[in-house]
Amino acid sequence: MTAAEISRIAGVTRATVSNWRRRHDDFPAPSGGTEASPLYDLQAVRDWLAARGHASAATPSEELRTTLRLHARAGVGTSELLLLVLAAAGRTADELTAAAGLPDADLAARAEHDAAGVGDVVPGSDAVRFDAADAEVLRALYACVREEGGQATLGVLAEWELEDSAASGAYRTPTALADLLARLIPGSPDRVLDPACGSGSLLAAAARRGARELYGQDVLPVQAQRSAVSLMLTAPDAKVTVRAGDSLRADAFPDLLADAVLSNPPYGVRDWGHDELAYDPRWAYGVPPRAESELAWVQHVLAHLTPGGYAALLLPPATAGRASGRRVRAELVRSGALRAVVALPVGASVPLHVGLQIWVLQRPEPGGAERKSVLFVDTAETGSGRGAPTPGARTRGGGRSVPLDWAGITARVLDAWKAFLADPDAFQGEPGVARAVGVVDLLDDVVDLSPARVVRGSRADVDPAELSTEVDAARRDLVKAAESLARAAGHEGWSTAGAAAREWRTATASDLARGGALVLLRTVPEGARGRAEGGDGGSAGKPVLTASDIAAGSGPTGDPAELRSDTAPVIAVGDVLLRAVATGDGPKVRVAGEEDAGALLGPQVHLFRPDPGRLDAWFLAGFLGAEDNIAGASTGSTVLTITPGRLRVPLLPLEEQRRYGEAFRRVHELRAEARRATRLAEETVRLLSGGLTGGQLLPSRE
């Protein structure tokens, strides 16, 4: 482990660790690494800290990560631990505490009994064996389930077993995108299949829409097991059946006809079974070429639908236009099996540099009505910036990530889809966004189904007078925003500190909470209820403030039906709200105003409720959101998770806090005005550029 990791475990700064190394001869010697970046034995460091009374400052999930690293070469395996998570999630907090307090051998026997009790419902599970040597891992797992819930514990195990990356094919479909795919399925399908289920995100989205039978298959056994456990936790009333295996070569559900299929299948796979499956009856629309594994998945999905059933697949854009797939695409269009193609912005999901597409399919019904057109929707320009380093975010100049406007994307797609379904022949579309194209027009020499080609080409249909009016309105809004930005930037509420930067004593948020200066709240996941303060015991009719809302500067947009907690804290004016994950751009912290009051706290947000007689809210928010402060209180590499109790706050008199608070409030106002002006400028540029290239606007003769 590194010195930075030691500081996180001990709850001290990196400078303190450096001092320990210099001043204590018995501090553990490096066991690896380099002179500039030494590595230390984890157990030796923990023993040294324990001997000096340094209690661990790690959260339960961090403690589980650390313990798993320590026991990485022990006999305990992921399969057994996944089973134990499922069993532990069904226990009360008191039962988990009691189990963790047992002697090592008794704890191992108890965990073995618990895990064995659910072994028959998880695919590929072998006989469970724990022994006393596993006791530390078992205690850490029970504590993580008790304090943070089963899903958070599953996430830690997934990090340990496999890296979430496009290279391994093991990554989660973002929740907002999974929900969009599920909502594209008309009605309320009861039986839903995902033949490449991964961690189960899409099936979980189907369960949120009311699906009662969930079927999944994944080529990685650990993913199949993870998916099964996750779905049993999130949809306890549903029938969950998950199998391990290659869906194309060894279909686990050959006779299953589902009401709907949702899937995010692997992309660009050459060895998908082209030769051995050449005469497979699933290829009703033509044998997929060797380079078109995606079209094999499309037909596999259609073969598993009941007549008239719908499917939504996430596919790479090349599937829509590669020459090798032209004949299969033509047959999908001609038969009416392809109903819609939706282009998503870059960064919607892995691979992050590619703008993926959603294909909506419907299995033709014998004797059914002829389908004369296909809907195309282009949301690639919804949001702002270009490129994206993290799922659900894009970047603008300098590589700074900006969250996608999922609410806007979802609204555009669903509005167009619902209108198209209601009356395909009368569908009017929206210039530059949505258009229904006749089957005959699509069946040309290339059968290119790229939304950008047909949707953006429809901008010539825009009325010049209407566009001119829209441009004028956008320009007026931009001018007003620029004036507001200038006023915000003109404020001078600060001065130079002098020859040296000011220094002050600080305390951690945990120390302040223990002293009663503030209260730390969070939303407790299902399976770990009864420990959150501030909850009202019900979420009906109340919006949820999410981490994305903080990043986007929007009001609460979360769905309480997806919160799955009866004890979510209710936000009050003056609460300080901090995103739990530091990765990504946009504000990480904000002070709750009237528009946030009464909303429920989302699961990825920390709430700090200061005592107004001791802490100023804006002062607290300013220092909690400082980059250095967040960096010192975060763990992880690709995804930085903030440990709220380790954030540090200067100890200043209340009157001085208020002066700092007013300065931070002005900074917040400046950022908000800058983001608003940028958004309006980009919209104005889009309208002007589209009007000039579409022929609706002409350049001035002057």
TORTORVEX-733675 format. One record per residue (C-alpha): x, y, z; residue in one letter. Coordinates in pm, whole numbers, plus 50000, padded with zeros to 5 digits. Layout:
REM residues N
XYZA ...
END
This chain:
REM residues 702
500005000050000M 501115036049939T 501625064150190A 498425080250061A 496485048450142E 498005048050491I 496775083650545S 493245073550446R 493205043550679I 494565063650971A 492465094650901G 495495117650891V 497215138850628T 500005126050405R 502365149950581A 501625131950909T 502545098550753V 505815113750630S 506535125850983N 505865091151123W 508345076350877R 511065100950982R 510445102151357R 509575066151447H 512285040351398D 509775012051435D 507575024451148F 507304995850896P 510034995850634A 508994996650268P 508324962250125S 508354972749758G 507965001349515G 510675027149458T 512545051849675E 510295079849552A 507085059249579S 507565032049841P 505005005149910L 504294990850255Y 502964957950383D 499314963350470L 499234940850777Q 502444955650916A 501014990650887V 497734980751049R 499594964051338D 501744995151386W 498705018051392L 496804995251630A 499754994651872A 499555032551894R 495805034151937G 494985047651594H 491445035551523A 490595030851159S 488965061250997A 487845040950698A 484205036550604T 482825000750611P 483254997750232S 486855010450252E 487544986450537E 486184957750326L 488394967850033R 491434968750259T 490624935350418T 490084918750081L 493494931149967R 495074917350280L 493484883350225H 493774883049846A 495744850449852R 493574832950107A 491084806150013G 487964827750033V 486394833649691G 484004858249535T 481274832449477S 481024824149846E 481094860849945L 478354869749695L 476154843449854L 476954857250195L 475964892550086V 472554879649979L 472084861050304A 473344889850519A 471054915050347A 468104895650485G 469324899150844R 468614927551083T 471344951351196A 471334935551543D 471734900651397E 474684911851185L 476314928751483T 475874897351691A 477344875351418A 480404897851378A 481034894951753G 481344856851749L 484724839551791P 486514833051463D 485564796551427A 481944802651527D 481734832251287L 483014810851000A 480454783851080A 477644809451101R 478644825650769A 478944791550602E 475444782450720H 474004815850604D 475594814050260A 474634777750206A 471014786950271G 470824807649951V 473224787249736G 470484771249528D 469294804549384V 472654817349254V 474024802248929P 477194781448941G 477474781449319S 479634754449469D 479584741749825A 480384770550061V 483424766650285R 484674792350535F 487174787550815D 488604807851100A 491244823250871A 488434841150686D 487014857450998A 488424892350930E 486904893150580V 483584880250712L 483414906750984R 484214934350733A 481534921350497L 478874919450768Y 479744955050877A 479534967950520C 476114951950464V 474894964950799R 476045000950746E 475915006150368E 473634978950234G 473944948950007G 474374968049680Q 477344988149810A 478934955849932T 478394939649593L 480164969049432G 483244963749650V 483354926649564L 483034934949194A 485994959049217E 488014931649381W 487134903749139E 487114922148806L 487894956748678E 484944975348526D 486294983848183S 485404981547819A 488404958747761A 486994931647986S 483404938247887G 482544941748256A 480994975748314Y 477664988648431R 475095004748206T 474425038848369P 471135039348558T 469645068148356A 470415050148031L 469065016948163A 465845034248263D 465535050047919L 465815016147748L 463215001547985A 460795030247920R 461035024847544L 459144992247590I 455404999647556P 453014987547823G 454074967648128S 455914936148020P 455884908848281D 458614885748146R 461904902948052V 465164887947922L 468704901747900D 470984876847720P 474124896747809A 473084908048155C 476434917948307G 475724931848653S 471944932348595G 471414969848545S 468894966148263L 466904938848435L 466814960448749A 465394988748536A 462744964648405A 461884954948762A 461404991548848R 458854992448564R 456944963248715G 458464932248549A 457834901348761R 459964875248579E 463614884048511L 465824861748298Y 469514868248240G 472604851548098Q 476244862548095D 479394846447966V 481324855148286L 480214833048578P 481074859748836V 478914885048649Q 476024860548636A 476334854849010Q 476644892049081R 473604899048865S 471514872549039A 472354885349387V 471844921849288S 468444914749135L 467294894849435M 468184924449653L 466544951049435T 463524930649322A 462774906249606P 459254899349479D 460324890549124A 461214856048993K 464944858348911V 466624832748686T 470224839548579V 472554815148404R 476224815748308A 477264808647950G 477624822247597D 474114831747483S 474874828947112L 476634795247131R 474904779847433A 471534796347486D 470374789047842A 466744796947752F 466184781347408P 462414778747451D 461814811947628L 459584837547458L 459794870047654A 457424899447656D 460444922347621A 464214920647584V 466674946747708L 470364942747636S 473734959647606N 475614931847423P 479384930947364P 480654949947061Y 483074940846784G 483494904046874V 484994884246585R 484854849946743D 481124848946811W 480474815446640G 479924825546277H 481024792246126D 479394768546372E 476124788246375L 475864793745999A 472604774045972Y 471074785046300D 467284790046277P 467604823446458R 468934839946141W 465494847546000A 466744880445853Y 469934867045698G 473144850945821V 475144877546009P 478554883545846P 481604874746052R 482244911646131A 478634917846236E 478304901546578S 475884929446672E 473434917946403L 473684882846546A 472574896946882W 469744916146714V 468364884146563Q 468954864046881H 466834889547064V 464044888846805L 463944850846825A 463254853347200H 460294877347170L 456644868347162T 455004880546839P 454454917746885G 456964919347171G 459504947647188Y 463244949047249A 465664977847312A 469374972247245L 472374994847296L 474644991846991L 477705009146841P 476995033746557P 478905012946301A 476104987146312T 473855012046134A 476085017345833G 478744990645775R 478594977145422A 478884941045540S 475584943145728G 473544959745451R 471464929145356R 470494920345714V 469624956745785R 467504958045470A 465514927645579E 465014941545929L 463604973345776V 461544955745507R 459924931845755S 459044959446001G 461184944246278A 463164976646320L 460945003646467R 463335030946581A 466995041246598V 468115066746858V 471545083646850A 472925091647195L 475515118047288P 479145108347324V 479795096847680G 476405081247746A 478095047947825S 481275028347764V 483055031347520P 483075067747621L 484475082447300H 481665068247085V 478125080547042G 476135048547090L 472715040746946Q 469545024647076I 467735001346837W 464074994846918V 462824962246767L 459444945246748Q 458904909546642R 456434909646350P 453054893946415E 451664869446159P 449014888145965G 449834920346148G 449604955346006A 452234966545758E 454864989545906R 455645016845657K 458225038145839S 461045038446094V 461555065346359L 464945082346387F 465845104246685V 469135123146718D 470045134547071T 473785137346999A 473695175047049E 471605173847367T 473745186347656G 477045204247610S 480705198247536G 482495171047345R 483945138347459G 483515122147800A 485805106548060P 483095091048277T 479745074748195P 476975100148187G 479285129948138A 480855149047853R 483895171647841T 484405206747721R 487645225247655G 490505214347880G 489055179847941G 486625190348215R 483635167048228S 480065180048223V 477125157548318P 474765148748037L 471255162748049D 469575129048095W 466245145048174A 466345163647842G 467565133547647I 464885111047796T 462115136347733A 463105141247369R 463335104247297V 460145093847476L 458065122747340D 459005113546985A 458595076047042W 455165078947203K 453905102146928A 455245078746662F 453615048146821L 450285066146851A 450085072746476D 453165065146263P 451565078145944D 450665111846097A 453945116846286F 455255152046221Q 458625149546389G 460885177946503E 463365193046259P 466915183446349G 465755160046627V 463205133946516A 461895121746183R 459925091946053A 461395078445728V 459495055845492G 460695020145443V 461005025645068V 463285055645121D 465595035545347L 466045006045110L 468725021344891D 472145007344799D 473665012545145V 470705010545387V 472415035245618D 470355037545937L 472415065046106S 470025090446264P 472355119546189A 472095112845817R 468315114045800V 467425136646094V 469905164546042R 469165163645675G 465575172945763S 466525207945879R 465625221545538A 462005216645647D 462325243645915V 460345275345843D 462795304745799P 460545329445984A 460125305946282E 463875299746303L 464615336946279S 462245343746569T 463875316046773E 467355329646700V 466345364846806D 464915351847134A 468055331247201A 470285361347136R 468265383147374R 468525356747648D 472275354047585L 472765391747614V 470895392347946K 472955362948075A 476185380047969A 475165411448157E 474405391048471S 477755373348436L 479545406748408A 477875419248726R 478805387448914A 482415389148791A 482675425848886G 482165419949257H 485365424649461E 484735408949799G 488275397249875W 491775410749926S 495335397749931T 496355379250248A 499835394450250G 503295379850203A 502205344850309A 498975325350286A 496855324750599R 496975293450814E 494415280951064W 493595252051292R 491105227451146T 488795199851264A 487325170751070T 483635169250996A 483465138851222S 484945159251508D 482435187151446L 479595161951443A 480745146851771R 480835181751917G 477285189251803G 478255216651554A 476695197051268L 474835165051187V 475945141550909L 473075124250727L 472755099950440R 470125078450277T 470355043050409V 470005016050139P 467394988950164E 468484961750399G 470214986350633A 467265006750757R 466565023151083G 469895041051129R 469445073650940A 468445104651122E 466065129950974G 463985105350773G 460245109550755D 459345072950701G 457795078550358G 458685091850017S 455355094049836A 455085124849618G 458455139749714K 461195145549458P 464725132949519V 467825154649499L 470555134949323T 474285139449271A 473545147948907S 471275176249023D 474165191149221I 476535187848926A 474035202748682A 472825230048919G 469225218748873S 466395213449117G 465545178649251P 464795155348957T 465125120549110G 462285095549120D 461255085449475P 460145051549341A 463815043449273E 465085055049613L 464185022249788R 464505036550137S 461855044450394D 464215066150598T 465625090850347A 466415124150518P 464295154050414V 466355183650297I 465925216950479A 466995252250386V 470635257250490G 471675220950458D 475015215950283V 474815189050014L 477935171349886L 478265146249600R 479545112849732A 481695107049421V 484305133349340A 484865121748981T 483495144648711G 483165181948671D 480455205648780G 479785217549135P 480405191249401K 478645209749682V 475785233949731R 473715249950002V 470065239649996A 467635267749918G 463865270649914E 463685251149587E 465385221249753D 463505222050084A 461245191950134G 463035170349878A 464465136449977L 468205130449992L 469495108749707G 471725078349776P 474935093649636Q 474735126249832V 476035134650179H 474085159850387L 475755182450645F 473235200350869R 475115228051056P 474005243951379D 473455279951258P 474605293151594G 478025276951545R 478585271751172L 477725293250871D 476315271650589A 478085289250301W 481375289550494F 481015252150552L 480115245450187A 483055265550058G 485665246650255F 484035212350215L 484075216849837G 487735227749815A 489695206149569E 492545198649811D 490115190150088N 488175165749867I 491375150149733A 492585143050086G 489295127150188A 488785105549877S 489625069649797T 489835051049468G 491655056249139S 489235058648846T 486245067149066V 487015088649371L 484665082349662T 484535109349930I 484655099750298T 482675128950445P 483895125750802G 487495131850696R 486855165650532L 488445193750730R 486985227650827V 488855257850972P 487985267351331L 486985303951304L 484645327151498P 481105328251360L 481365364551248E 484465356651043E 482775325450907Q 479975347350775R 482415369650589R 483925338950424Y 480425325450364G 479375356750177E 482485354249960A 481775317749883F 478155326449800R 479405352049549R 481725326149395V 478795302049364H 476735329049194E 479575335948950L 479825299148859R 476065296248808A 475965326948582E 478945314348383A 477325280348327R 474045296848223R 475785320247978A 477765291447830T 474655270547780R 472805299147609L 475825307347393A 476045271347272E 472325270747194E 472565303547003T 475555290846804V 473685258846722R 470665277846591L 472725302346387L 474965275546239S 472015253046156G 470095281745999G 472995292545779L 473785257345660T 470085248245624G 469285278245406G 466855295045647Q 469285323345734L 471385344445500L 474585363345584P 474385401245598S 475345420345284R 477175446645491E 
END
